[in-house]
Each structure stands twice: as C-alpha cells, then as structure tokens.
Amino acid sequence: MRRALIPLVEALFRVLFTYDCRGEENVPARGPAVIAANHPSYLDPLLLSLQVRRPIYFMAWDALFEIPGLAWLIRRLRAFPVQLKRPDPRSTREAVRLLGAGAVVMIFPEAGRSLDGSLQRFQSGAFRLACALKVPVLPVTILGGHEAWPPGRILPRPGRLTVIYHPVIEPLPAHDARAAAQALSRRVRAAIAAPLPPGRRESAVDPQ
C-alpha cells in the first residue's frame, strides 16, 4: 500500500509545490537512526519521507488516530501514536523496539507544530533515546512549510518547499546521561537552525 501511495503523493507535491531536496547522501543506507527535524506544518512527515527510500517510522499525535480515514492512512505510512501532553512509555517502547531492529525513526523534538514557523524549544526525549541506544541523529531542516500550510488554514497553498538533510551527529560518550542528551540536543538544534532565516531560529510562541 505504501509503495503505491508514495509515488502518488510525490507527484501531487510536484504539481502543488516547487520542491527541492538537498543532502540525501547524508541519510544512512543501513542501521538504526533517529531523524530530528523542525515541524512547521502537517506536511512534514511526508516531506521527509519522499526522498528516503528506506522505511521511515514516525511518532504522530495520538488524537490523529481517532479520526476515521486519517488513522487508516497514517498507520500505512508507518506512524505510531504518541501522547504530547505527558510522558508516553508506550511510544518510547515502540521507538526502542524499532531502533533495536535497525529501523529509522522520525521524531519532531519540538513535540508540536510551530505556530509562527520559528524553531521552538526542544524536548529531550529523542536525544535521551539516541544516547541510551548509541544511535546517530540525522538533523533535517524544512524550509517553506509554514508558508505553505500555516496553522488555521484548512488546505495547503502552492509554494516553495526545501528539505535539507544534514550530516548525521553521533552521541558523545559521557558518564552523565542527562548531560549527554543535552549536548546532543544543542548540536542537532544548531544544525537544524543554521539554514533558517535569522528571525526563525528562536520563538517565544508556545508550540501547539
């Protein structure tokens, strides 16, 4: 099913958007990895998957799995539910299982979409996971997503979308797990923020 969906979605993207992808060679060809990206729109999981030929699993807001039709679709796109308002051991266990099996797991460290297109405060879960399992993190920057589908708009509008895959970042050895996760978070955030316009690298607006 997914093999049939992705070419159709990619063709639709080419019609609606000017779509540019850079750094695909940085995506690991094999082995486990965490993809960490900014989250400006609902388009993001599909955007990040279009040029990656490996299966990608991703955490998605659990409320989306209660919507008939949408739940069916996102499950077939390899989404699994996560609670955004509180720690979710179930989603963490699923991510650990997938990474242990050598899969690629996409986690948005901002937890929710950015309301203003700017980079929000990062949650630590993705980086604690990467450090605990000694898994590399692939930082990804999405440009143009907020302009194409800002909060409050029912449908996306045509525009230019750019996805930049940065070189992977390996967790550094450390005796203090918390300090290691914080250091990894800072390095990944710096990579994601670098291509963003200066006014979009920080935001005072709480994520949705």
C-alpha positions as CSV (number, residue, x, y, z in Angstrom):
1,M,0.0,0.0,0.0
2,R,2.7,2.5,1.0
3,R,4.6,1.7,-2.2
4,A,1.6,2.8,-4.2
5,L,0.9,5.9,-2.0
6,I,4.4,7.5,-2.1
7,P,4.6,7.9,-5.9
8,L,1.2,9.4,-5.9
9,V,2.0,11.8,-3.1
10,E,5.3,12.8,-4.7
11,A,3.5,13.5,-8.0
12,L,1.0,15.7,-6.1
13,F,3.8,17.5,-4.4
14,R,5.4,18.3,-7.7
15,V,2.2,19.7,-9.0
16,L,1.4,21.9,-5.9
17,F,4.9,22.9,-4.8
18,T,8.3,23.8,-6.1
19,Y,10.1,21.0,-4.2
20,D,13.8,20.9,-3.6
21,C,15.7,18.3,-1.6
22,R,19.4,18.5,-0.6
23,G,21.8,16.2,1.2
24,E,20.1,12.9,0.5
25,E,23.5,11.3,0.6
26,N,23.6,12.0,4.3
27,V,20.8,9.6,5.0
28,P,22.4,6.3,6.4
29,A,22.0,3.5,4.0
30,R,21.6,0.9,6.8
31,G,21.4,0.6,10.5
32,P,19.3,2.5,13.1
33,A,19.0,6.3,13.1
34,V,16.8,9.0,14.6
35,I,15.6,11.7,12.3
36,A,15.1,15.0,14.1
37,A,13.5,17.9,12.2
38,N,11.8,21.2,12.7
39,H,8.0,21.0,12.5
40,P,6.4,24.0,10.6
41,S,3.4,22.1,9.1
42,Y,1.3,19.0,8.7
43,L,3.2,18.3,5.5
44,D,6.4,17.4,7.3
45,P,6.3,13.6,7.8
46,L,5.6,13.2,4.1
47,L,8.2,15.8,3.0
48,L,10.9,14.0,5.0
49,S,9.9,10.6,3.5
50,L,9.7,11.4,-0.2
51,Q,13.4,11.2,-1.0
52,V,14.3,8.5,1.5
53,R,14.0,5.0,0.1
54,R,14.4,3.3,3.4
55,P,11.3,2.7,5.5
56,I,10.7,5.5,8.0
57,Y,8.6,5.2,11.1
58,F,7.4,8.3,12.9
59,M,5.6,9.4,16.0
60,A,2.3,11.1,15.4
61,W,-0.1,12.9,17.8
62,D,-2.4,10.2,19.3
63,A,-5.5,12.3,18.6
64,L,-5.0,11.8,14.9
65,F,-5.5,8.1,15.3
66,E,-9.1,8.8,16.4
67,I,-10.0,10.4,13.1
68,P,-11.6,7.8,10.6
69,G,-9.8,7.7,7.3
70,L,-6.8,9.7,8.5
71,A,-5.9,7.0,11.1
72,W,-6.0,4.3,8.3
73,L,-3.7,6.4,6.1
74,I,-1.1,7.4,8.7
75,R,-0.8,3.8,10.0
76,R,0.0,2.7,6.5
77,L,2.6,5.4,6.3
78,R,4.2,3.8,9.4
79,A,3.1,6.2,12.0
80,F,2.6,5.2,15.7
81,P,0.9,7.2,18.3
82,V,2.4,9.4,21.0
83,Q,0.8,11.5,23.7
84,L,2.1,15.1,23.6
85,K,0.9,16.4,26.9
86,R,2.7,13.9,29.2
87,P,5.4,11.2,29.0
88,D,4.3,8.2,27.0
89,P,6.2,5.0,27.9
90,R,4.2,3.1,25.2
91,S,5.6,5.2,22.3
92,T,9.1,5.1,23.8
93,R,9.0,1.3,23.9
94,E,7.9,1.2,20.3
95,A,10.7,3.5,19.3
96,V,13.2,1.4,21.2
97,R,11.9,-1.7,19.5
98,L,12.2,-0.2,16.0
99,L,15.6,1.2,16.6
100,G,16.8,-2.1,18.0
101,A,15.6,-3.8,14.8
102,G,17.7,-1.4,12.8
103,A,14.9,1.0,11.6
104,V,14.8,4.7,11.1
105,V,12.5,6.6,13.5
106,M,11.4,10.2,12.9
107,I,10.8,12.3,16.0
108,F,10.0,16.0,16.0
109,P,11.8,17.4,19.1
110,E,9.5,20.4,19.2
111,A,6.7,18.0,20.0
112,G,4.1,20.0,18.1
113,R,3.9,22.3,15.1
114,S,5.4,25.7,15.3
115,L,2.6,28.4,15.4
116,D,4.8,31.0,13.8
117,G,7.3,29.0,11.7
118,S,10.1,29.6,14.1
119,L,12.1,26.9,15.9
120,Q,10.6,26.0,19.3
121,R,12.1,24.7,22.4
122,F,13.3,21.1,22.0
123,Q,12.0,18.3,24.2
124,S,14.8,15.9,25.4
125,G,13.2,12.5,24.6
126,A,14.7,11.9,21.2
127,F,18.2,12.7,22.4
128,R,17.9,10.6,25.6
129,L,16.8,7.8,23.3
130,A,19.7,8.3,20.9
131,C,22.3,8.5,23.7
132,A,20.9,5.4,25.5
133,L,20.9,3.3,22.4
134,K,24.1,4.9,20.9
135,V,22.2,5.7,17.7
136,P,23.1,8.6,15.4
137,V,20.8,11.5,14.8
138,L,20.1,12.9,11.3
139,P,19.2,16.6,11.6
140,V,16.8,17.9,8.9
141,T,15.7,21.4,8.1
142,I,12.4,22.1,6.4
143,L,12.0,25.5,4.7
144,G,8.8,26.9,3.4
145,G,6.4,24.6,5.3
146,H,4.9,27.3,7.4
147,E,4.2,29.5,4.4
148,A,2.6,26.6,2.5
149,W,0.3,25.4,5.4
150,P,0.2,27.7,8.4
151,P,-2.0,26.9,11.5
152,G,-5.6,27.9,10.8
153,R,-5.5,27.2,7.1
154,I,-7.7,24.2,6.1
155,L,-5.7,23.3,3.0
156,P,-2.1,23.9,1.9
157,R,-1.3,26.5,-0.8
158,P,1.3,26.3,-3.6
159,G,4.8,27.5,-2.6
160,R,8.4,26.5,-2.5
161,L,9.4,23.7,-0.1
162,T,13.0,22.8,0.7
163,V,14.3,19.8,2.7
164,I,17.9,19.7,3.9
165,Y,19.4,16.5,5.3
166,H,22.5,17.4,7.3
167,P,25.3,15.0,8.2
168,V,24.5,12.6,11.0
169,I,25.6,13.5,14.5
170,E,26.8,10.8,16.8
171,P,26.1,10.9,20.6
172,L,29.3,11.6,22.5
173,P,30.4,9.3,25.3
174,A,29.5,10.6,28.7
175,H,29.1,9.4,32.3
176,D,26.1,11.7,32.8
177,A,23.2,10.6,30.6
178,R,21.3,13.9,31.0
179,A,24.3,16.0,30.1
180,A,25.0,13.8,27.1
181,A,21.4,14.2,25.8
182,Q,21.6,18.0,26.4
183,A,24.8,18.2,24.5
184,L,23.4,16.2,21.6
185,S,20.3,18.3,21.6
186,R,22.4,21.5,21.3
187,R,24.4,20.1,18.4
188,V,21.3,18.9,16.5
189,R,19.4,22.2,17.1
190,A,22.4,24.2,15.8
191,A,22.4,22.1,12.6
192,I,18.6,22.5,12.0
193,A,18.6,26.2,12.8
194,A,21.6,27.2,10.6
195,P,19.7,27.3,7.2
196,L,16.6,29.1,8.8
197,P,16.2,32.9,8.4
198,P,17.7,34.6,11.5
199,G,14.2,35.6,12.7
200,R,13.0,32.0,12.6
201,R,15.8,30.4,14.7
202,E,14.1,31.1,18.0
203,S,10.5,31.7,19.1
204,A,8.7,32.9,22.1
205,V,5.4,31.3,21.0
206,D,4.5,28.0,22.7
207,P,4.1,25.1,20.3
208,Q,0.6,23.8,19.5
